[in-house]
Amino acid sequence: MNGDKTMKQLQQEVDAYIGQFKEGYFQPMEMMARLTEELGELSREVMHQYGPKKKKSSEAENSIEEEMGDVLFVLICMANSMNIDLADAHDRVIDKFNKRDQNRWTRKDEQN
């Protein structure tokens, strides 16, 4: 496994995986439901590890990393099915944050 893949490579890899099945991508609302489900599973893992609600002994062991991977996979599926370039989407949101929030937070290099 390589953690240095570009977003384009990730999107291509997911597309190649989904492309081997006749069913292809789910419809957007089905993917939205699946994304919500996966986000709930991620939330549950964070709660178990960092929150007050710990797992029951009968519950399966999952990791936050695994659940984040599931969320990312479904998000990429959704983007691919809608022809959205996630790298471009990322660039636009970073630009938005840099403009909108430029004076919102205390920068580490600012003097007290």
Contact map, one row per residue, 1 for C-alpha under 8 A:
1110000000000000000000000000000000000000000000000000000000000000000000000000000000000000000000000000000000000000
1111100000000000000000000000000000000000000000000000000000000000000000000000000000000000000000000000000000000000
1111100000000000000000000000000000000000000000000000000000000000000000000000000000000000000000000000000000000000
0111110000000000000000000000000000000000000000000000000000000000000000000000000000000000000000000000000000000000
0111111011000000000000000000000000000000000000000000000000000000000000000000000000000000000000000000000000000000
0001111111000000000000000000000000000000000000000000000000000000000000000000000000000000000000000000000000000000
0000111111100000000000000000000000000000000000000000000000000000000000000000000000000110000000000000000000000000
0000011111110000000000000000000000000000000000000000000000000000000000000000000000001110000000000000000000000000
0000111111111000000000000000000000000000000000000000000000000000000000000000000000000000000000000000000000000000
0000111111111100000000000000000000000000000000000000000000000000000000000001000000000000000000000000000000000000
0000001111111110000000000000000000000000000000000000000000000000000000000001100100000000000000000000000000000000
0000000111111111000000000000000000000000000000000000000000000000000000000000000000000000000000000000000000000000
0000000011111111100000000000000000000000000000000000000000000000000000000000000000000000000000000000000000000000
0000000001111111110000000000000000000000000000000000000000000000000000001001100000000000000000000000000000000000
0000000000111111111000000000000000000000000000000000000000000000000000000000100100000000000000000000000000000000
0000000000011111111100000000000000000000000000000000000000000000000000000000000000000000000000000000000000000000
0000000000001111111110000000000000000000000000000000000000000000000000000000000000000000000000000000000000000000
0000000000000111111110011000000000000000000000000000000000000000000000000000000000000000000000000000000000000000
0000000000000011111111010000000000000000000000000000000000000000000000000000000000000000000000000000000000000000
0000000000000001111111010000000000000000000000000000000000000000000000000000000000000000000000000000000000000000
0000000000000000111111110000000000000000000000000000000000000000000000000000000000000000000000000000000000000000
0000000000000000001111110000000000000000000000000000000000000000000000000000000000000000000000000000000000000000
0000000000000000000011111100000000000000000000000000000000000000000000000000000000000000000000000000000000000000
0000000000000000011111111100000000000000000000000000000000000000000000000000000000000000000000000000000000000000
0000000000000000010000111110000000000000000000000000000000000000000000000000110010000000000000000000000000000000
0000000000000000000000111111011000000000000000000000000000000000000000000000000000000000000000000000000000000000
0000000000000000000000001111111000000000000000000000000000000000000000000000000000000000000000000000000000000000
0000000000000000000000000111111100000000000000000000000000000000000000000000010010000000000000000000000000000000
0000000000000000000000000011111110000000000000000000000000000000000000000000000000000000000000000000000000000000
0000000000000000000000000111111111000000000000000000000000000000000000000000000000000000000000000000000000000000
0000000000000000000000000111111111100000000000000000000000000000000000000100110000000000000000000000000000000000
0000000000000000000000000001111111110000000000000000000000000000000000000000010000000000000000000000000000000000
0000000000000000000000000000111111111000000000000000000000000000000000000000000000000000000000000000000000000000
0000000000000000000000000000011111111100000000000000000000000000000000000100000000000000000000000000000000000000
0000000000000000000000000000001111111110000000000000000000000000000000100110000000000000000000000000000000000000
0000000000000000000000000000000111111111000000000000000000000000000000000000000000000000000000000000000000000000
0000000000000000000000000000000011111111100000000000000000000000000000000000000000000000000000000000000000000000
0000000000000000000000000000000001111111110000000000000000000000001001100000000000000000000000000000000000000000
0000000000000000000000000000000000111111111000000000000000000000001000100000000000000000000000000000000000000000
0000000000000000000000000000000000011111111100000000000000000000000000000000000000000000000000000000000000000000
0000000000000000000000000000000000001111111110000000000000000000001000000000000000000000000000000000000000000000
0000000000000000000000000000000000000111111111000000000000000001001100100000000000000000000000000000000000000000
0000000000000000000000000000000000000011111111100000000000000000000000000000000000000000000000000000000000000000
0000000000000000000000000000000000000001111111110000000000000000000000000000000000000000000000000000000000000000
0000000000000000000000000000000000000000111111111000000000000111001000000000000000000000000000000000000000000000
0000000000000000000000000000000000000000011111111110000000000001000000000000000000000000000000000000000000000000
0000000000000000000000000000000000000000001111111111110000000000000000000000000000000000000000000000000000000000
0000000000000000000000000000000000000000000111111111111000000000000000000000000000000000000000000000000000000000
0000000000000000000000000000000000000000000011111110010000000000000000000000000000000000000000000000000000000000
0000000000000000000000000000000000000000000001111111000000000000000000000000000000000000000000000000000000000000
0000000000000000000000000000000000000000000001111111110000000000000000000000000000000000000000000000000000000000
0000000000000000000000000000000000000000000000110111110000000000000000000000000000000000000000000000000000000000
0000000000000000000000000000000000000000000000110011111000000000000000000000000000000000000000000000000000000000
0000000000000000000000000000000000000000000000111011111100000000000000000000000000000000000000000000000000000000
0000000000000000000000000000000000000000000000010000111110100000000000000000000000000000000000000000000000000000
0000000000000000000000000000000000000000000000000000011111100000000000000000000000000000000000000000000000000000
0000000000000000000000000000000000000000000000000000001111100000000000000000000000000000000000000000000000000000
0000000000000000000000000000000000000000000000000000000111110000000000000000000000000000000000000000000000000000
0000000000000000000000000000000000000000000000000000001111111000000000000000000000000000000000000000000000000000
0000000000000000000000000000000000000000000000000000000001111100000000000000000000000000000000000000000000000000
0000000000000000000000000000000000000000000000000000000000111110000000000000000000000000000000000000000000000000
0000000000000000000000000000000000000000000010000000000000011111011000000000000000000000000000000000000000000000
0000000000000000000000000000000000000000000010000000000000001111111000000000000000000000000000000000000000000000
0000000000000000000000000000000000000000010011000000000000000111111100000000000000000000000000000000000000000000
0000000000000000000000000000000000000000000000000000000000000011111110000000000000000000000000000000000000000000
0000000000000000000000000000000000000000000000000000000000000111111111000000000000000000000000000000000000000000
0000000000000000000000000000000000000110110010000000000000000111111111100000000000000000000000000000000000000000
0000000000000000000000000000000000000000010000000000000000000001111111110000000000000000000000000000000000000000
0000000000000000000000000000000000000000000000000000000000000000111111111000000000000000000000000000000000000000
0000000000000000000000000000000000000100000000000000000000000000011111111100000000000000000000000000000000000000
0000000000000000000000000000000000100110010000000000000000000000001111111110000000000000000000000000000000000000
0000000000000000000000000000000000000000000000000000000000000000000111111111000000000000000000000000000000000000
0000000000000100000000000000000000000000000000000000000000000000000011111111100000000000000000000000000000000000
0000000000000000000000000000001001100000000000000000000000000000000001111111110000000000000000000000000000000000
0000000000000000000000000000000000100000000000000000000000000000000000111111111000000000000000000000000000000000
0000000001100100000000000000000000000000000000000000000000000000000000011111111100000100000000000000000000000000
0000000000100110000000001000001000000000000000000000000000000000000000001111111110000000000000000000000000000000
0000000000000000000000001001001100000000000000000000000000000000000000000111111111000000000000000000000000000000
0000000000000000000000000000000000000000000000000000000000000000000000000011111111111100000000000000000000000000
0000000000100010000000000000000000000000000000000000000000000000000000000001111111111000000000000000000000000000
0000000000000000000000001001000000000000000000000000000000000000000000000000111111110000000000000000000000000000
0000000000000000000000000000000000000000000000000000000000000000000000000000011111110000000000000000000000000000
0000000000000000000000000000000000000000000000000000000000000000000000000000001111111000000000000000000000000000
0000000000000000000000000000000000000000000000000000000000000000000000000000001111111100100000000000000000000000
0000000100000000000000000000000000000000000000000000000000000000000000000000001100111111100000000000000000000000
0000001100000000000000000000000000000000000000000000000000000000000000000001001000011111110000000000000000000000
0000001100000000000000000000000000000000000000000000000000000000000000000000000000001111111000000000000000000000
0000000000000000000000000000000000000000000000000000000000000000000000000000000000001111111100000000000000000000
0000000000000000000000000000000000000000000000000000000000000000000000000000000000011111111110000000000000000000
0000000000000000000000000000000000000000000000000000000000000000000000000000000000000111111111000000000000000000
0000000000000000000000000000000000000000000000000000000000000000000000000000000000000011111111100000000000000000
0000000000000000000000000000000000000000000000000000000000000000000000000000000000000001111111110000000000000000
0000000000000000000000000000000000000000000000000000000000000000000000000000000000000000111111111000000000000000
0000000000000000000000000000000000000000000000000000000000000000000000000000000000000000011111111100000000000000
0000000000000000000000000000000000000000000000000000000000000000000000000000000000000000001111111110000000000000
0000000000000000000000000000000000000000000000000000000000000000000000000000000000000000000111111111000000000000
0000000000000000000000000000000000000000000000000000000000000000000000000000000000000000000011111111110000000000
0000000000000000000000000000000000000000000000000000000000000000000000000000000000000000000001111111110000000000
0000000000000000000000000000000000000000000000000000000000000000000000000000000000000000000000111111110000000000
0000000000000000000000000000000000000000000000000000000000000000000000000000000000000000000000011111110000000000
0000000000000000000000000000000000000000000000000000000000000000000000000000000000000000000000001111111110000000
0000000000000000000000000000000000000000000000000000000000000000000000000000000000000000000000001111111110000000
0000000000000000000000000000000000000000000000000000000000000000000000000000000000000000000000000000111111000000
0000000000000000000000000000000000000000000000000000000000000000000000000000000000000000000000000000111111000000
0000000000000000000000000000000000000000000000000000000000000000000000000000000000000000000000000000111111100000
0000000000000000000000000000000000000000000000000000000000000000000000000000000000000000000000000000001111110100
0000000000000000000000000000000000000000000000000000000000000000000000000000000000000000000000000000000011111100
0000000000000000000000000000000000000000000000000000000000000000000000000000000000000000000000000000000001111100
0000000000000000000000000000000000000000000000000000000000000000000000000000000000000000000000000000000000111110
0000000000000000000000000000000000000000000000000000000000000000000000000000000000000000000000000000000001111111
0000000000000000000000000000000000000000000000000000000000000000000000000000000000000000000000000000000000001111
0000000000000000000000000000000000000000000000000000000000000000000000000000000000000000000000000000000000000111
